[in-house]
């Protein structure tokens, strides 16, 4: 697996959850990063800062990331 790419991404508009897999022997651990992407002129940027109106979308993305990780764990069992 390419360690530079997330195992899975979830996106709701400008909010993105990236799920990363880390293999440690027989154990697979998952980490999730959350960000908001935006355009500044012609350049795309990202921030880990969220406004009030972003918070429920962040929660939805985090919930979906949790579900994906749990399903992945079930598939491996």
N, C-alpha and C positions, 0 to 999 in steps of 0.2 A: 504494500500500500504506500502511496506517496504521502509522506509526512507533512508536505506543504499544503495539502488540500484537506478540508474537513470531510469527515465520513458522510455527513448529511447537512443540508441547510434548509432552514424554514424561513420563509419571508412573507411578511404582511406589509405591503406598501414599502415604506422606508425603514421598517424595523426588520432586522435580520438576526436569527439565532444560528450560530455555526456549532456543530457538534463534532468534537475531535475524539478520536480513538487512540488510546495509548496502550500498546501491548507490552506487558511485563511478564515474561515467561508464559504461563498458562492463563494469566489474569488479564482481562481487558477492562480498562477504566475509561470512563467518558468524562469529558469536560465540555462546558458550553460557554461560548462567548456571545454576548448580546451587543448590538450596535445599532445606531441609526445612521443611514447614509443620506447624503445631501449633495447638491451641486453648488459649487462656489465658482461662478463664472462658467468656464468650460471644463473645470476640473471637479471630479467626483471625490468627495471626502467622507470620512466616517467619524463618529463620535460615540463615546460611551455615556454621554449625558442625555437625559430624557426629560421632556417637558411633561406637564400634567396630562395633556391629551395623548401622550405616548404610552402612559403607564399601563392602561388596560390592554393595549396591543402587545406590549412587552410581556405582560402576564400570560397572554394567549400563546405567544411564541415560546415562552418558557414551559408552559403546560404541554404543548405539542412536542417540544424537545424531550421532556420527561417521558411522555408516552412512547416516542420513538426509541429511546434508550431502553425502556422496560420491554418493549416488543423485541428488540435486538437481543436482550439478555435471555428472553424466553426461547427464541429461536436457537440460541447456542446451547441451551440446556438439554 
